[in-house]
Amino acid sequence: MVWKLKLVSWNVNGLRSCINKGFYEYFNDIQADIFCLQETKLQEGQIVVDLGEEYQQYWNYALKKGYSGTAVFSRLEPLSVRYGLEEETEPEGRIITLEFDAFYLVNVYTPNAKRDLSRLAYRLEWEDRFRTYVLQLDAHRPVIICGDLNVAHQEMDIKNAKGNRGNSGFTDEEREKMTLLLNSGFTDSFRYLYPDRTDAYTWWSNMPRVRERNIGWRIDYFLVSSRLRPFIVDARMDSHVLGSDHCPIVLEMAEF
């Protein structure tokens, strides 16, 4: 039984850099039960993150230096922790799964198809394996998926849908994979609460004045097993928080 839960997900685009741009201030202020990171860009031993004794830390490092990587900081004691998809070796450090009594938490950094779409085929195959994995988890207990899924699902999730159609992160193929995942029994928590809200984004290009003008993409998500929908209290993006080209997203769940 979970009585109340606050979760945060943030692609920090390099944790060492983000720490110098207000990470601790936001972390201490938000008081999350579980705080998930993507794109830590770290190797083991390169940083000591001092969160006090209250939080347990779980890290999945990429083999390639300065690339990808995920982490989870949790107040709750998990029953188990998995790295990668099941027993599969996952050299890019993209997935951490925490098992709790009432749910699974899957923190994920989905591969980018690349600007020239040279990695699109790999990305689509990865999506199929990921969907199979979370459905296997969901057969045992509900799943909460969070992270940078690297896709703007609907036209309202991107500022310039017409101009970006076919670009990495907004190809028809990537969007269809997200639709398949949702149709297999998952709910986009933000769209569940705010089905028509526009101009709500989680990532902005570093080009001048793009973030100031809110020319963004919504590519970071909290997805939940659809049977958890009645327990969603709030889902939002803290777009005022700087420190990365992504902003943190927050999910609050009631008793379930």
C-alpha positions as a printed Julia matrix, in Angstrom:
256×3 Matrix{Float64}:
  0.0    0.0     0.0
  1.33   3.43   -0.98
 -0.26   6.3     0.94
  1.1    9.23   -1.0
  3.83   9.51   -3.55
  5.69  12.38   -5.18
  7.97  11.5    -8.07
 10.25  13.74  -10.11
 11.99  13.02  -13.41
 14.63  15.25  -14.97
 16.97  14.92  -17.93
 19.82  16.93  -16.46
 22.0   16.85  -19.61
 25.12  16.31  -17.54
 24.71  16.13  -13.77
 28.02  17.79  -12.97
 26.99  20.83  -14.96
 23.46  20.84  -13.53
 24.77  20.73   -9.95
 26.51  24.03  -10.66
 23.23  25.48  -11.94
 20.9   24.92   -9.01
 20.3   21.17   -8.9
 20.58  20.86   -5.13
 18.32  23.84   -4.53
 15.54  22.28   -6.6
 16.12  18.8    -5.18
 15.88  20.04   -1.6
 12.87  22.21   -2.32
 10.76  19.6    -4.13
 11.12  16.91   -1.43
 10.36  14.02   -3.77
  9.94  10.46   -2.56
 11.64   9.25   -5.73
 13.8   11.45   -7.96
 14.88  10.08  -11.35
 17.6   11.4   -13.63
 18.46  10.81  -17.26
 21.56  11.76  -19.23
 23.8   11.93  -16.18
 26.89  11.71  -18.42
 28.97  10.2   -15.63
 31.25   7.3   -14.88
 31.42   5.66  -11.48
 33.59   7.64   -9.08
 33.43  10.91  -10.99
 31.06  12.58   -8.56
 29.77  12.32   -5.01
 26.14  13.41   -4.75
 25.4   14.31   -1.14
 21.68  13.83   -0.53
 21.95  12.79    3.09
 21.05   9.43    4.6
 17.38   9.74    3.67
 17.91   8.79    0.01
 19.3    5.6    -1.45
 21.13   6.05   -4.76
 21.03   3.75   -7.79
 23.15   4.45  -10.86
 23.34   2.94  -14.33
 26.43   4.24  -16.14
 27.06   4.05  -19.85
 30.27   2.37  -20.95
 31.01   5.34  -23.19
 32.42   8.23  -21.18
 30.32  11.39  -20.9
 27.3    9.77  -22.5
 23.76   8.81  -21.51
 23.33   7.25  -18.04
 20.48   7.18  -15.53
 20.07   7.4   -11.76
 17.33   7.05   -9.16
 17.34   8.58   -5.67
 14.68   7.0    -3.46
 13.41   7.43    0.07
 11.54   4.15   -0.32
 13.38   0.86    0.07
 12.93  -1.23   -3.07
 12.46  -4.98   -3.02
 14.83  -5.28   -5.96
 16.7   -3.2    -8.53
 17.31  -4.13  -12.16
 19.57  -2.47  -14.71
 18.72  -2.72  -18.4
 16.0   -4.8   -20.01
 15.66  -7.96  -17.9
 19.02  -9.76  -17.89
 20.18  -8.14  -21.1
 23.47  -6.24  -21.08
 22.65  -2.57  -21.65
 25.88  -0.67  -22.34
 24.29   2.77  -22.65
 22.92   2.87  -19.08
 19.41   3.73  -20.18
 17.11   1.87  -17.78
 16.77   1.34  -14.03
 13.79  -0.59  -12.61
 12.89  -0.47   -8.92
 10.43  -3.01   -7.59
  8.21  -1.99   -4.67
  5.34  -3.73   -2.9
  2.67  -1.84   -4.82
  4.32  -0.98   -8.14
  7.36  -1.04  -10.4
  9.18   2.17  -11.25
 10.97   2.22  -14.6
 13.32   5.15  -15.2
 14.25   5.3   -18.88
 16.24   7.39  -21.33
 15.02   6.34  -24.76
 17.59   6.28  -27.59
 17.51   9.22  -29.98
 17.02   8.43  -33.67
 19.69  11.08  -34.49
 19.24  14.11  -36.68
 19.9   12.14  -39.88
 17.64   9.29  -38.64
 20.58   6.9   -38.89
 19.51   5.29  -35.62
 15.78   5.18  -36.35
 15.69   1.45  -37.12
 17.5    0.68  -33.85
 15.21   3.03  -31.99
 12.05   1.32  -33.3
 13.38  -2.14  -32.46
 14.32  -0.91  -28.99
 10.79   0.43  -28.51
  9.35  -3.03  -29.2
 11.66  -4.65  -26.66
 10.88  -1.97  -24.11
  7.12  -2.41  -24.56
  7.46  -6.17  -24.12
  9.5   -5.59  -20.95
  7.08  -3.21  -19.24
  4.1   -5.39  -20.17
  5.81  -8.31  -18.44
  6.19  -6.15  -15.34
  2.61  -4.94  -15.6
  1.36  -8.52  -15.49
  2.65  -8.69  -11.88
  1.85  -5.24  -10.5
  1.23  -1.7   -11.82
  4.08   0.17  -13.49
  5.11   3.81  -13.4
  7.38   4.73  -16.33
  9.25   8.02  -16.28
 11.93   9.69  -18.27
 12.99  11.28  -21.51
 11.13   9.22  -24.12
 12.54  11.34  -26.96
  9.24  11.72  -28.81
  6.58  14.4   -29.04
  3.51  12.2   -29.26
  0.82  14.56  -30.52
  0.92  17.75  -32.55
 -0.01  19.71  -29.43
  3.18  18.39  -27.8
  5.42  20.43  -30.09
  5.43  24.09  -31.0
  5.91  23.72  -34.74
  4.33  20.4   -35.68
  4.12  21.06  -39.4
  7.73  22.16  -39.72
  9.1   19.31  -37.59
  7.16  16.39  -39.01
  9.6   13.69  -40.04
 12.39  15.05  -37.86
 14.0   12.94  -35.16
 11.6   12.77  -32.23
  8.6   13.58  -34.4
  8.63  10.93  -37.1
  5.41   9.08  -37.77
  7.16   5.83  -36.79
  8.28   7.07  -33.37
  4.88   8.56  -32.62
  3.19   5.29  -33.62
  5.38   3.38  -31.16
  4.22   5.7   -28.38
  0.61   5.11  -29.43
  1.21   1.36  -29.3
  2.65   1.63  -25.8
 -0.28   3.68  -24.54
 -2.81   1.4   -26.22
 -1.21  -1.62  -24.56
 -2.42  -0.43  -21.16
 -0.59   2.75  -20.17
 -1.73   6.33  -19.61
  0.1    9.59  -20.21
 -0.52  11.18  -16.81
 -0.21  14.78  -18.01
 -2.62  14.3   -20.93
 -5.02  12.42  -18.65
 -5.37  15.54  -16.51
 -4.9   18.13  -19.24
 -6.11  16.62  -22.53
 -6.2   19.92  -24.43
 -3.41  21.97  -22.89
 -0.99  23.45  -25.4
  2.3   25.3   -24.99
  3.33  22.83  -22.25
  6.83  21.61  -23.0
  9.77  19.9   -21.3
 12.65  20.52  -23.72
 13.9   23.58  -25.61
 16.75  24.03  -28.04
 19.75  26.0   -26.76
 19.42  28.42  -29.64
 18.98  32.08  -28.58
 15.59  33.05  -27.08
 14.0   29.68  -27.88
 13.16  28.89  -24.27
 12.23  32.48  -23.55
  9.68  32.3   -26.39
  8.59  28.79  -25.3
  9.36  27.13  -28.62
  9.55  23.66  -27.15
  8.78  19.96  -27.26
  7.1   17.74  -24.67
  9.3   14.65  -24.71
  9.55  13.81  -20.99
  6.73  11.76  -19.5
  5.21   9.95  -16.57
  3.25   7.01  -17.94
  1.28   4.82  -15.53
 -0.51   1.53  -15.85
 -4.02   2.58  -16.79
 -5.53   1.02  -13.67
 -3.65   3.69  -11.69
 -5.44   6.58  -13.42
 -7.89   7.19  -10.54
 -4.93   7.84   -8.22
 -3.25  10.57  -10.29
 -3.41  13.8    -8.26
 -1.13  16.06  -10.27
  1.17  15.86  -13.27
  3.12  18.92  -14.28
  6.34  20.3   -15.65
  8.39  22.74  -13.55
  9.35  24.8   -16.57
 10.69  27.65  -14.42
 13.55  25.43  -13.27
 16.73  25.95  -15.28
 20.0   24.03  -15.19
 19.35  21.85  -18.25
 17.76  22.1   -21.68
 14.98  19.95  -20.16
 12.88  20.94  -17.17
 11.86  18.59  -14.35
  8.46  16.9   -14.48
  6.46  15.93  -11.4
  3.88  13.25  -10.7
  1.85  13.12   -7.49
 -0.17  10.01   -6.71
 -2.82   9.45   -4.03
 -3.21   6.31   -1.94
 -3.27   3.1    -3.95
